[in-house]
Amino acid sequence: MDDVEELRERLAALKDRHRDLDETIDHMASGQAVLDMFALQRMKKERLSVKEMIIRIESMIVDDIIA
């Protein structure tokens, strides 16, 4: 498997994780779950980190395709 395929697989996994975090954060913030502010803050930080990795990998894929 080449580098682009590996990046695409990693990208798909990160997008799944980001979606899961979004759903969990929305559920916690909606008041349907017991609100644990520390857990919520930790998840928001992880979501941001995952989003940054997604952007970085997408950029790498585009750069690889252009080159």
Backbone as CSV, one residue per row, in Angstrom:
resi,resn,N_x,N_y,N_z,CA_x,CA_y,CA_z,C_x,C_y,C_z
1,MET,0.854,-1.186,0.000,0.000,0.000,0.000,0.892,1.239,0.000
2,ASP,0.505,2.226,-0.761,1.337,3.420,-0.859,0.982,4.431,0.230
3,ASP,1.778,5.474,0.282,1.625,6.487,1.332,0.268,7.178,1.286
4,VAL,-0.222,7.459,0.092,-1.504,8.168,-0.026,-2.634,7.300,0.526
5,GLU,-2.603,6.016,0.241,-3.639,5.118,0.764,-3.586,5.060,2.286
6,GLU,-2.396,5.000,2.840,-2.242,4.988,4.295,-2.781,6.283,4.901
7,LEU,-2.495,7.402,4.251,-2.999,8.691,4.737,-4.527,8.737,4.665
8,ARG,-5.082,8.205,3.595,-6.548,8.195,3.463,-7.203,7.324,4.523
9,GLU,-6.583,6.196,4.845,-7.118,5.343,5.906,-7.050,6.058,7.253
10,ARG,-5.938,6.697,7.511,-5.773,7.457,8.764,-6.779,8.602,8.815
11,LEU,-6.985,9.262,7.686,-7.943,10.356,7.598,-9.357,9.871,7.909
12,ALA,-9.735,8.736,7.360,-11.070,8.185,7.616,-11.250,7.862,9.099
13,ALA,-10.230,7.293,9.715,-10.303,6.974,11.144,-10.427,8.247,11.984
14,LEU,-9.678,9.271,11.622,-9.745,10.534,12.356,-11.110,11.202,12.192
15,LYS,-11.672,11.139,10.994,-12.994,11.724,10.780,-14.055,10.991,11.600
16,ASP,-13.922,9.666,11.695,-14.842,8.893,12.543,-14.716,9.321,13.999
17,ARG,-13.491,9.469,14.468,-13.254,9.883,15.859,-13.816,11.283,16.104
18,HIS,-13.619,12.183,15.159,-14.118,13.550,15.291,-15.642,13.548,15.369
19,ARG,-16.285,12.743,14.522,-17.746,12.651,14.533,-18.244,12.090,15.865
20,ASP,-17.563,11.060,16.369,-17.938,10.483,17.665,-17.813,11.511,18.786
21,LEU,-16.733,12.260,18.775,-16.538,13.301,19.792,-17.612,14.371,19.684
22,ASP,-17.944,14.783,18.461,-19.006,15.773,18.259,-20.318,15.300,18.880
23,GLU,-20.675,14.060,18.582,-21.931,13.517,19.091,-21.927,13.447,20.618
24,THR,-20.825,13.011,21.192,-20.731,12.900,22.647,-20.783,14.273,23.301
25,ILE,-20.059,15.221,22.744,-20.044,16.582,23.294,-21.433,17.203,23.198
26,ASP,-22.088,17.043,22.057,-23.441,17.577,21.898,-24.404,16.957,22.908
27,HIS,-24.273,15.656,23.107,-25.138,14.964,24.067,-24.900,15.476,25.486
28,MET,-23.637,15.631,25.842,-23.310,16.108,27.191,-23.778,17.548,27.391
29,ALA,-23.592,18.372,26.381,-23.929,19.788,26.500,-25.436,20.034,26.443
30,SER,-26.176,19.101,25.887,-27.620,19.283,25.756,-28.358,19.063,27.067
31,GLY,-27.636,18.596,28.081,-28.261,18.389,29.383,-28.866,17.017,29.545
32,GLN,-28.725,16.161,28.538,-29.273,14.815,28.626,-28.367,13.878,29.415
33,ALA,-27.166,14.309,29.645,-26.212,13.502,30.407,-25.737,14.327,31.595
34,VAL,-25.238,13.630,32.583,-24.664,14.321,33.731,-23.452,15.095,33.229
35,LEU,-23.446,16.382,33.488,-22.408,17.247,32.938,-21.147,17.188,33.788
36,ASP,-20.102,16.665,33.210,-18.790,16.608,33.835,-17.919,17.600,33.069
37,MET,-17.728,18.771,33.649,-17.037,19.847,32.942,-15.611,19.468,32.547
38,PHE,-14.932,18.694,33.399,-13.564,18.300,33.062,-13.553,17.352,31.868
39,ALA,-14.456,16.404,31.858,-14.535,15.470,30.733,-14.929,16.202,29.462
40,LEU,-15.864,17.126,29.574,-16.305,17.905,28.423,-15.147,18.727,27.854
41,GLN,-14.413,19.382,28.717,-13.264,20.187,28.279,-12.197,19.311,27.623
42,ARG,-11.944,18.149,28.204,-10.951,17.228,27.655,-11.372,16.754,26.254
43,MET,-12.661,16.449,26.106,-13.157,16.010,24.803,-13.073,17.121,23.765
44,LYS,-13.357,18.342,24.181,-13.258,19.473,23.248,-11.816,19.666,22.789
45,LYS,-10.866,19.507,23.699,-9.455,19.626,23.321,-9.053,18.505,22.368
46,GLU,-9.530,17.294,22.655,-9.211,16.170,21.782,-9.834,16.384,20.397
47,ARG,-11.077,16.883,20.372,-11.744,17.148,19.096,-10.954,18.162,18.277
48,LEU,-10.455,19.209,18.912,-9.653,20.212,18.227,-8.358,19.599,17.693
49,SER,-7.730,18.769,18.499,-6.500,18.111,18.079,-6.756,17.198,16.880
50,VAL,-7.843,16.452,16.929,-8.197,15.566,15.817,-8.466,16.387,14.564
51,LYS,-9.183,17.493,14.711,-9.479,18.362,13.567,-8.187,18.896,12.950
52,GLU,-7.230,19.282,13.765,-5.948,19.769,13.263,-5.208,18.671,12.501
53,MET,-5.264,17.433,13.010,-4.625,16.317,12.316,-5.314,16.056,10.978
54,ILE,-6.642,16.162,10.950,-7.392,15.974,9.709,-6.936,16.994,8.666
55,ILE,-6.847,18.238,9.071,-6.422,19.296,8.150,-5.010,19.035,7.638
56,ARG,-4.126,18.628,8.534,-2.736,18.355,8.154,-2.659,17.204,7.139
57,ILE,-3.404,16.129,7.399,-3.368,14.972,6.499,-4.003,15.321,5.155
58,GLU,-5.116,16.053,5.174,-5.730,16.465,3.908,-4.759,17.297,3.086
59,SER,-4.016,18.151,3.737,-3.018,18.962,3.047,-1.922,18.085,2.456
60,MET,-1.493,17.075,3.196,-0.464,16.160,2.705,-0.953,15.383,1.472
61,ILE,-2.218,14.974,1.499,-2.773,14.230,0.370,-2.846,15.122,-0.863
62,VAL,-3.327,16.342,-0.682,-3.429,17.269,-1.812,-2.048,17.589,-2.366
63,ASP,-1.090,17.831,-1.481,0.281,18.120,-1.926,0.858,16.943,-2.702
64,ASP,0.567,15.716,-2.257,1.084,14.522,-2.906,0.440,14.340,-4.281
65,ILE,-0.832,14.655,-4.398,-1.528,14.520,-5.674,-1.010,15.553,-6.669
66,ILE,-0.786,16.779,-6.199,-0.308,17.854,-7.075,1.101,17.571,-7.548
67,ALA,1.931,17.022,-6.677,3.339,16.775,-7.006,3.518,15.648,-7.952
